[in-house]
Amino acid sequence: MSKETLVFVLGILVFFTSFLGVPSEYKEWILIVSGILLIGAGYTLRRNAFLKSLEHESGERRGDAFTESDVVVQETVPHHKDTERVI
């Protein structure tokens, strides 16, 4: 069973538990176990989605970044007798 299916089935189970006439002691355990499983499945789904996004984006987060335009000035500095080096 995939994690997505597990989340779906547990959601249905949690929803219908109160309508099925389940004794309160069983209902409490069903809800506790379902909650723990939903937390685990949700965490792993979110973690996998995050790791896939890092894989596709070379580790960079999405978003617009503001950069101010700046004029680049190149200076020439003598390096040896007859050659110049650009910095």
C-alpha positions in Angstrom: 0.0 0.0 0.0 1.4 3.4 -1.0 1.7 6.2 1.5 -0.9 8.2 -0.4 -3.4 5.4 -0.1 -2.6 4.9 3.5 -3.4 8.6 4.2 -6.6 8.3 2.3 -7.8 5.1 4.0 -6.9 6.4 7.5 -8.7 9.6 6.8 -11.9 7.7 5.9 -11.5 5.5 9.0 -11.1 8.5 11.2 -14.1 10.2 9.6 -16.5 7.2 9.9 -15.3 5.9 13.3 -17.8 8.2 15.1 -20.7 7.1 12.8 -20.1 3.3 13.0 -21.1 2.8 16.6 -17.7 1.7 17.7 -17.4 1.4 21.5 -15.6 4.4 23.0 -12.5 2.4 24.2 -11.9 1.0 20.7 -12.7 4.3 19.1 -10.0 5.9 21.3 -7.4 3.4 20.2 -8.4 3.5 16.6 -8.0 7.3 16.6 -4.6 7.2 18.4 -3.1 4.6 16.1 -4.6 6.3 13.0 -3.1 9.7 14.2 0.3 8.2 14.7 0.3 6.5 11.3 -1.0 9.7 9.6 1.8 11.7 11.2 4.4 9.2 10.1 3.1 9.0 6.5 2.6 12.8 6.3 6.2 13.4 7.4 7.7 10.9 5.0 5.6 12.3 2.1 6.7 15.8 2.9 10.3 14.8 3.3 10.4 12.9 0.0 8.8 15.9 -1.8 11.4 18.2 -0.2 14.3 16.0 -1.2 13.0 15.7 -4.8 12.8 19.5 -5.0 16.4 19.8 -3.9 17.4 17.2 -6.5 15.8 19.1 -9.4 16.9 22.5 -8.3 20.6 21.8 -7.5 20.0 22.5 -3.8 18.6 26.0 -4.3 15.3 27.1 -3.1 12.8 28.6 -5.5 11.9 32.3 -5.2 12.7 35.6 -6.6 16.0 37.2 -5.5 16.5 40.9 -5.7 19.9 42.0 -7.0 20.8 45.6 -7.5 22.3 46.4 -10.9 25.8 47.7 -10.6 28.2 49.1 -13.1 31.4 47.0 -13.4 34.6 48.9 -13.9 37.7 47.1 -15.1 41.1 48.4 -14.2 44.3 47.5 -15.9 47.3 46.8 -13.7 50.7 46.2 -15.2 51.7 42.6 -14.6 55.1 42.2 -16.4 57.1 44.4 -18.7 55.0 44.1 -21.8 51.7 42.6 -20.6 48.8 44.0 -18.7 46.4 42.1 -16.5 42.7 42.9 -16.2 41.2 42.8 -12.7 
